[in-house]
Amino acid sequence: MTEQRSHRFERGTDGPKVIVAGVDGSDSSLRAAAYAAGLARRQGALLALVYVQPVQAAAAALGAPVADTAEEMAEDLVAQVRDAMERIKGIFDIRWEFHTFRGDPYNGLVRAADDLMADAVVVGASEQAGHRFVGSVAVRLVKAGRWPVTVVP
């Protein structure tokens, strides 16, 4: 009698295969990306860098060029990542992808981690003072309890 096993996705069985790092151009997010790159290199995992484009309905309603600014930010982040990866080419071998999602940072990162079947999420600590009272993206990701979350200062 042969036993059939379903081939379903399992997190954390043989080390991470996909590490998601949230980037938004802030110093802490760039440190998080560098930390995640080191993890990905050591684990042989795919580094998925994710930028969540903010949707600012009020600004858009007033005619502010939000989409242009968000697109420019994404293009600038991709250029920074490519430049950094080019500098380490031949020294370290890191597989990486850049993804852009739309929405608020928390929901965008959740969607990215789900879509990419992430085994771990790495984010930078919030640099906004108000998050001490309201709660940061990092705290919300940890509370979701769906992936190991590393918060880089």
Phi, psi and omega in degrees: 000129180258142179263129177259132177248140177284143178266092179239160182291132176234129178274142169073020183275318182234032185089165184290138175259328180225126176244121179265132175236124178278129178233140177220009180094347179288158179302317182293326179288326178289325173295321178297319179296319179295318178297315180296325178296319177296318177298313181299319180297312182293328182267352185068030183264163173279131175265115178253105178273128187236125172249126179259113179286124181291142174255111183243086185301319183295316180294320179295323180296330179274001177091008179289141182281065183296315183298318179299316180296317180295319178296318178297320178297314179299316180296320178295318179296318178299317179298318178298316180295313179301317179298314180296318180292326178294322180295327182263359180303134181088341177261309178236144177251110181233125173276130182215156175222155176241129181234144175241130176237160178249147176132195176280154187304317181297304182296326177295317179291323177298312179298317179298313181297320178292310182300322183270001182052053183295144174262342181202153178232134179236128179224159175275153176293145180296140178257008182260128183300324182297338181291345176295332183260320185272326184111133182268171175302317181301314180297318180295322178295318178298314181296332178297328175064029183260340180214158168294134181239129175250128178252119183261127180291000000 
